[in-house]
Amino acid sequence: MWYDNNEKRKKESKMKKLLNFLLVFLLSSALFAGGCFFTKNEQGGDDNIEKEAFELDPNKEYYIEFMMWGAADEVDNYTALVDSFMDEYENITVNITPADSAQYMSILTGKLSGKMPDLFYLPEYEFRPWVDAGRLLSVTNGFTEEEYAGLWSTAVDWYSYNRATKQLGISEGSDLYCLPKDIGPWTLMYNADMAAEMVEKGRLTEAEAALLADSDKALTWKQFTDICVKVQNYFGVEKKNDKFYAVPYYELSSAIWSNNADYFDEGAMNSAITSDEFVETAEWLWDLMWTYGVVPKSTGDTAQNMFLAENCMFCWVGPYLTPMYAQQKMNYRLMPVPYNGDNPAAKSTTWIGTLGLAVSKTTEQPAAALALMKYLSLNEKAQKDFYTRGQLMPNLKSMALDTETFLSEDDPSVALWPDNRYVYCDIVDGFGGDTKEALGKEGADVIGGRVRPHYYTFENSWLTALGTEMANIYALKDRSLIRGRLEAFDATMQAYLDRSNASAGITNK
């Protein structure tokens, strides 16, 4: 269905239309005059078009397709925002094509042989393959530093890439291919009412409760484990231990990174799963299941359902779940992920999910597609509408760190969000310290985040294979066998990594 406001537009004066578009044009020209952040691409590469192609013609009618996925409420939210966009850009008509998330990539890939949508969602794990395949239009020449300086710097870095050198991130000769649809830091939360009950009953000390409530610091693995054992012993008795677990599962990536370990080396060329730190992490996760019994060995229920039913005190959460927990009136608080306190190099580090807005290389309407991309990712009104609905945290760093709006204690626009939502900002900072500065807090920044591990590779079968092996490791009855299993799997892991790199023409020498 085309969301067409043409009838309304015809009734408005041509002079108003012209003035509106002249204003857009003049503002754009002023911003372009400020200079381009990616200076090497002024001449345009094979993914580039000249900046003039991104400038809207006020006398031209544009028709573009925007493909997305999401639940009904998300589709409704985006429809409303696209309608607002078309009210502002009166000569652009947008067709929204929603798809089921499970089928989205299959449907999108199927369109490659026909007409591609002009603007579409692109998961971060598809970023490198799609850029390397020449499917995305570089939007480098459509931006100036002033326009995206307000974004989280990490977000710009995530979607910058040099096809020639295969280098991720901002670098000489890199191009900008996407803007973030959203930024989703994944961290732990806890049921504050359950914690208060344990304190009242003398099952949790005031000092332990204070550790949980201190959002500027992270628990060590030992501190977290000790609290989980107390939680399990208290609530698990009541639930007969077959329904209740302190934590419904534990994120592998968050645990690995919070022990200064990784899946592979910096260039993603060599497996790193046999390092002492990686093995140590696997052993700790095994202990949570077998030694302490605070995490189920397997569960048929979802983590969120367990948390809502109060069958766990801790659970994993991201910004997109905000409306659900607000609707259920859950009294929860965010907390940084625990780290290995016995490792001096370890910091609290979790993963950040992100979804890109990408322009098809084959679009015939780059100017209109870019205008919609900017509106959904950068427009202050749209961003506030998103976070007011609990849809996402702001992409604009200045908005996310504004203590009078998003981080305000009194602004009704953040009524759906947990009171210590700044933990999300702290994670996205990536040890940058800007969140602490905005809040006027002192001390070292010890909380950060990284893009999910499959972002760093060209093909992700290694992650599926490793996930299967980790499940086998968790099922072991003997902890001492873990190192041997990882060492035995290392060659398989390396073979998957080599295949991933080879798919992009990179050979591990």
C-alpha positions in Angstrom: 0.0 0.0 0.0 1.3 3.4 -0.9 1.0 6.0 1.9 0.2 8.8 -0.4 -0.6 12.4 0.7 -0.9 13.8 -2.8 -4.4 15.0 -2.3 -3.4 17.1 0.6 -0.4 18.3 -1.2 -2.4 19.5 -4.2 -4.4 21.7 -2.0 -1.4 23.5 -0.6 0.2 26.4 -2.4 2.9 26.0 -4.8 4.8 28.9 -3.2 4.8 27.1 0.1 6.1 23.9 -1.5 8.9 25.9 -3.3 9.9 27.7 -0.2 10.1 24.5 1.9 12.3 22.8 -0.6 14.4 25.8 -1.2 15.0 25.9 2.6 16.0 22.2 2.6 18.3 22.9 -0.4 20.0 25.9 1.2 20.5 24.1 4.5 22.0 21.1 2.7 24.3 23.3 0.7 25.5 25.0 3.8 26.3 21.7 5.5 28.1 20.4 2.4 30.2 23.5 2.5 31.5 22.4 5.9 33.5 19.6 4.2 33.1 15.8 4.1 34.4 13.6 6.9 35.6 10.9 4.5 37.9 13.2 2.5 39.4 10.6 0.1 36.1 9.9 -1.7 35.4 13.3 -3.1 35.9 11.9 -6.6 33.7 9.0 -6.0 34.6 5.3 -6.1 32.6 2.4 -7.5 30.1 2.6 -4.7 29.9 6.3 -4.7 27.9 8.9 -6.6 28.5 12.6 -6.6 27.1 14.7 -3.8 24.8 16.5 -6.3 22.9 13.2 -6.8 21.8 13.4 -3.1 20.3 16.8 -3.5 16.5 16.9 -3.8 14.9 18.6 -6.7 11.9 20.6 -5.4 10.1 20.3 -8.7 10.3 16.5 -8.9 8.0 13.9 -7.5 9.8 10.9 -5.8 8.5 7.4 -5.1 10.5 5.1 -3.0 10.1 1.8 -1.2 11.2 1.2 2.4 11.5 -2.4 3.6 11.6 -3.3 7.3 10.6 -5.8 9.9 9.1 -5.6 13.3 6.1 -6.4 15.5 2.8 -4.7 14.8 3.5 -1.8 17.2 6.9 -1.1 15.6 5.3 -1.1 12.1 2.7 1.3 13.4 5.3 3.6 14.9 7.3 3.6 11.7 4.2 4.2 9.6 3.4 7.3 11.7 6.9 8.6 11.4 7.0 8.0 7.7 3.7 9.9 7.4 5.4 12.8 9.3 8.3 12.6 6.9 6.0 12.9 3.9 4.3 15.9 5.5 7.7 17.6 5.7 9.0 16.3 2.3 5.9 16.9 0.3 7.2 15.6 -3.0 8.3 12.2 -1.6 5.9 9.3 -1.4 7.1 6.2 0.6 5.8 2.7 0.3 6.4 0.7 3.5 7.0 -3.0 3.0 7.0 -4.8 6.3 8.2 -8.4 6.5 8.4 -11.1 9.1 11.7 -10.9 10.9 12.4 -14.7 10.5 11.9 -14.5 6.7 13.3 -11.0 6.2 16.7 -11.8 4.8 15.4 -14.5 2.5 12.8 -12.1 1.1 15.3 -9.3 0.8 17.9 -11.5 -0.9 15.2 -12.8 -3.3 14.7 -9.2 -4.5 18.3 -9.0 -5.7 17.3 -10.4 -9.1 14.5 -7.9 -9.5 13.7 -4.5 -8.1 15.3 -3.8 -4.7 13.7 -1.5 -2.1 15.4 1.9 -2.1 15.9 1.9 1.7 16.0 -1.2 3.9 17.0 -2.7 7.2 20.4 -4.5 7.1 21.6 -6.6 10.1 25.1 -6.0 11.2 26.1 -9.6 10.4 25.2 -9.0 6.8 27.2 -5.7 6.6 30.5 -6.9 5.2 29.1 -9.5 2.8 26.7 -7.0 1.3 29.2 -4.3 0.9 31.8 -6.7 -0.6 29.1 -7.9 -3.0 28.6 -4.3 -4.2 25.0 -4.2 -3.2 25.0 -1.0 -1.1 25.4 2.6 -2.2 28.0 4.6 -0.4 26.3 7.6 1.2 29.6 9.2 2.0 29.1 12.1 -0.3 25.6 12.7 1.0 26.9 13.8 4.4 29.0 16.3 6.1 30.7 15.9 9.4 28.3 18.3 11.0 25.3 16.1 10.1 26.6 12.9 11.7 28.8 14.4 14.4 25.8 14.1 16.8 25.7 10.3 16.3 27.5 8.0 18.7 31.0 7.8 17.2 30.9 4.0 17.5 27.9 3.9 15.2 29.6 5.8 12.4 32.7 3.5 12.8 30.5 0.4 12.6 29.1 1.3 9.3 32.4 2.5 7.7 34.4 0.2 5.5 37.2 0.1 3.0 36.4 -2.5 0.3 39.9 -2.4 -1.2 41.7 -3.1 2.1 38.8 -5.0 3.8 39.3 -2.7 6.8 36.4 -2.1 9.1 35.9 1.3 10.6 36.8 4.9 9.7 40.1 5.0 7.9 41.7 6.6 4.9 39.7 5.7 1.9 36.7 4.2 3.8 33.1 4.8 2.9 30.0 5.2 5.0 27.4 2.7 3.9 24.7 2.8 6.6 23.2 4.7 9.4 22.0 3.0 12.5 18.3 2.3 12.7 19.0 1.7 16.3 21.7 0.8 18.8 20.9 -2.0 21.2 23.3 -2.6 24.2 22.5 -6.0 25.8 23.1 -6.1 29.5 21.8 -7.7 32.7 18.8 -6.5 34.8 17.5 -7.6 38.1 14.1 -7.6 39.8 14.4 -4.8 42.4 11.4 -6.0 44.4 12.9 -9.5 44.8 16.2 -8.0 45.9 14.4 -5.8 48.5 12.5 -8.8 49.8 15.8 -10.7 50.4 17.2 -7.7 52.2 14.1 -7.5 54.4 14.3 -11.2 55.2 18.0 -11.0 56.0 19.0 -13.2 53.0 20.9 -10.5 51.3 23.1 -8.0 53.1 22.8 -4.3 52.7 26.3 -4.3 51.3 25.4 -6.8 48.6 22.3 -4.8 47.8 24.4 -1.7 47.4 26.7 -3.6 45.0 23.7 -4.4 42.9 22.4 -0.9 42.9 25.7 0.7 42.0 25.3 1.2 38.3 28.7 2.9 37.9 30.6 -0.2 38.8 30.3 -3.9 37.9 30.2 -6.9 40.1 33.1 -9.4 39.9 32.3 -12.9 38.8 32.7 -14.0 42.4 30.4 -11.3 43.8 27.8 -12.1 41.2 28.1 -15.9 41.8 27.8 -15.5 45.5 24.6 -13.4 45.2 23.1 -15.8 42.6 23.7 -18.7 45.1 21.8 -16.7 47.8 19.0 -15.9 45.4 18.8 -19.6 44.3 18.7 -20.8 47.9 16.0 -18.4 48.9 13.6 -18.3 46.0 14.5 -21.7 44.6 13.2 -23.5 47.7 9.8 -21.8 47.3 9.8 -22.7 43.5 11.1 -26.2 44.2 14.2 -25.4 42.1 12.6 -26.8 38.9 10.9 -23.6 38.0 13.4 -21.0 39.4 16.9 -20.1 38.5 18.8 -17.0 39.4 19.7 -16.5 35.8 17.9 -18.2 32.8 21.1 -18.3 30.8 24.4 -16.4 30.5 25.7 -14.6 27.4 28.9 -16.2 26.1 30.2 -13.1 24.4 29.7 -10.9 27.5 31.5 -13.4 29.6 34.4 -13.9 27.2 35.0 -10.2 26.6 34.7 -9.5 30.4 37.7 -11.7 30.9 39.8 -9.9 28.3 39.4 -12.9 26.0 38.0 -13.2 22.4 37.0 -15.7 19.8 39.9 -14.8 17.5 42.8 -12.4 17.2 42.4 -8.7 16.3 42.3 -9.2 12.6 39.9 -12.2 12.9 42.5 -14.4 11.2 43.3 -16.9 13.9 41.3 -18.7 16.5 41.8 -17.7 20.1 39.6 -20.2 21.9 42.4 -22.1 23.5 43.7 -19.1 25.4 43.8 -19.4 29.2 41.2 -16.6 29.5 38.8 -18.3 27.1 39.1 -21.6 28.8 38.7 -19.9 32.2 35.5 -18.3 30.9 34.0 -21.6 29.8 34.9 -23.1 33.1 33.1 -20.3 35.0 30.0 -20.7 32.8 30.1 -24.4 33.5 30.3 -23.7 37.2 27.2 -21.6 37.1 25.3 -24.6 35.8 26.8 -27.5 37.6 28.8 -26.4 40.6 26.3 -23.8 41.8 23.1 -24.7 40.0 22.0 -21.1 39.4 21.6 -21.4 35.6 19.6 -24.2 34.0 21.4 -26.7 32.0 18.6 -26.4 29.5 15.2 -24.7 29.4 12.2 -24.8 27.1 11.0 -21.4 28.3 12.2 -18.0 27.1 14.3 -15.9 29.4 11.8 -13.0 29.2 8.9 -15.2 30.2 10.9 -16.5 33.2 11.6 -13.0 34.3 8.0 -11.8 33.9 6.8 -14.9 35.9 9.4 -14.1 38.6 11.1 -17.4 38.0 14.5 -15.7 37.9 15.9 -12.6 39.5 18.4 -11.7 36.9 17.9 -11.6 33.1 19.2 -10.1 29.9 17.6 -7.0 28.4 18.0 -4.5 25.7 16.3 -1.2 24.9 13.8 -2.7 22.5 12.2 -4.7 25.4 11.4 -1.5 27.3 7.7 -1.3 26.3 7.0 -4.9 27.3 8.4 -4.6 30.8 6.8 -1.2 31.3 3.4 -2.7 30.3 3.9 -5.5 32.8 4.9 -2.9 35.4 8.1 -4.7 36.3 10.2 -3.0 38.8 13.6 -3.7 37.3 17.0 -2.0 37.3 19.9 -2.3 34.8 23.3 -3.5 35.9 26.7 -3.7 34.1 27.8 -7.2 33.3 30.1 -8.9 35.8 33.8 -9.2 35.0 36.6 -11.5 36.2 38.0 -9.6 39.2 41.0 -11.9 39.3 42.2 -10.7 35.8 43.7 -7.2 36.1 43.1 -6.7 32.3 39.4 -7.5 32.5 36.6 -4.9 32.3 32.8 -5.1 32.2 32.2 -5.6 28.4 29.0 -6.7 26.7 27.7 -6.8 23.1 25.8 -4.2 21.3 23.3 -5.1 18.6 22.7 -2.7 15.8 20.6 -2.6 12.7 21.6 -0.5 9.7 19.5 1.6 7.3 21.0 0.9 3.9 20.4 2.4 0.4 20.4 -0.1 -2.5 23.1 0.3 -5.1 20.5 0.1 -7.7 18.2 2.8 -6.4 17.0 5.3 -9.0 16.1 7.8 -6.2 19.2 8.2 -4.1 18.3 11.7 -2.9 14.8 10.6 -1.6 16.2 7.4 0.0 18.9 9.4 1.8 16.4 11.9 3.0 14.4 9.2 4.6 17.5 7.5 6.0 18.5 10.7 7.7 15.0 11.4 9.0 14.7 8.0 10.7 18.3 8.0 12.1 19.1 11.6 12.8 16.0 13.7 13.0 15.6 15.0 16.6 11.8 14.9 16.5 11.8 11.3 15.2 14.3 10.2 17.8 12.3 11.7 20.6 9.2 10.0 19.3 11.0 6.7 19.2 12.3 6.8 22.8 9.1 8.3 24.2 7.4 5.1 22.9 10.2 3.0 24.4 11.1 1.9 20.8 14.8 2.7 21.1 17.5 4.7 22.9 18.5 7.9 20.9 21.0 7.5 18.1 22.0 11.1 18.7 24.6 11.1 21.5 23.7 14.6 22.6 20.1 13.6 23.0 21.0 10.3 24.8 23.2 12.2 27.3 20.8 15.1 27.9 20.1 15.2 31.6 17.0 17.4 31.0 15.4 14.9 28.6 16.4 11.3 28.1 18.4 11.1 31.4 16.1 13.4 33.3 14.5 12.2 36.5 11.3 14.2 35.8 10.7 14.3 32.1 7.5 12.3 31.3 8.8 11.3 27.9 11.0 8.7 29.6 8.3 7.2 31.8 8.6 3.8 30.2 12.4 3.5 30.9 14.2 2.2 34.0 15.5 4.9 36.2 19.2 4.0 35.6 18.9 3.8 31.8 22.2 5.6 31.6 23.8 2.2 31.9 22.8 1.7 28.2 24.7 4.9 27.3 27.7 3.8 29.4 27.9 0.6 27.4 27.6 2.4 24.0 30.4 4.8 25.1 32.8 1.9 24.9 35.0 3.2 27.7 34.8 6.7 26.4 33.8 8.3 29.7 31.3 10.7 28.2 28.3 9.3 30.1 30.1 9.9 33.4 31.0 13.4 32.4 27.4 14.2 31.4 26.2 13.0 34.8 29.0 14.8 36.6 30.5 11.6 38.0 34.1 10.9 38.7 36.2 7.8 38.5 37.5 5.5 35.8 35.1 4.4 33.1 35.1 0.6 33.5 32.0 -0.3 31.5 31.8 -0.7 27.7 30.5 -2.7 24.8 31.4 -4.1 21.4 29.5 -5.0 18.3 28.4 -8.6 18.2 31.3 -11.0 17.2 29.8 -12.0 13.8 30.1 -8.4 12.6 33.9 -8.9 12.4 33.9 -11.8 10.0 32.7 -12.3 6.4 30.9 -15.5 7.0 29.4 -16.7 10.2 29.2 -20.5 10.2 32.0 -20.5 12.7 29.7 -19.0 15.3 27.0 -21.6 14.8 29.6 -24.4 15.0 31.2 -23.0 18.1 27.7 -22.5 19.7 27.0 -26.3 19.2 30.4 -27.2 20.7 29.9 -24.9 23.7 26.5 -26.6 24.3 28.4 -29.9 24.4 30.9 -28.4 26.8 28.2 -27.2 29.1 26.8 -30.7 29.2 30.1 -32.3 30.3 29.9 -33.9 33.7 33.6 -33.3 34.4 35.0 -29.8 34.5 38.5 -30.9 33.9 37.6 -31.9 30.3 36.8 -28.4 29.1 40.3 -27.3 28.1 40.8 -30.5 26.1 37.5 -30.1 24.3 38.4 -26.5 23.3 41.8 -27.6 22.2 40.3 -30.4 20.1 37.8 -28.0 18.5 40.4 -25.3 17.7 41.4 -26.8 14.3 37.7 -26.8 13.3 37.3 -23.3 14.5 40.3 -22.2 12.5 39.0 -24.0 9.4 35.7 -22.1 9.7 37.6 -18.8 10.1 39.8 -19.6 7.1 36.7 -20.3 5.0 35.1 -17.1 6.1 38.1 -15.0 5.1 38.5 -16.9 1.8 34.9 -16.0 0.9 36.2 -12.4 0.8 39.4 -13.2 -1.0 41.6 -13.1 2.1 44.1 -15.9 2.7 45.6 -16.6 6.1 49.3 -16.7 5.4 
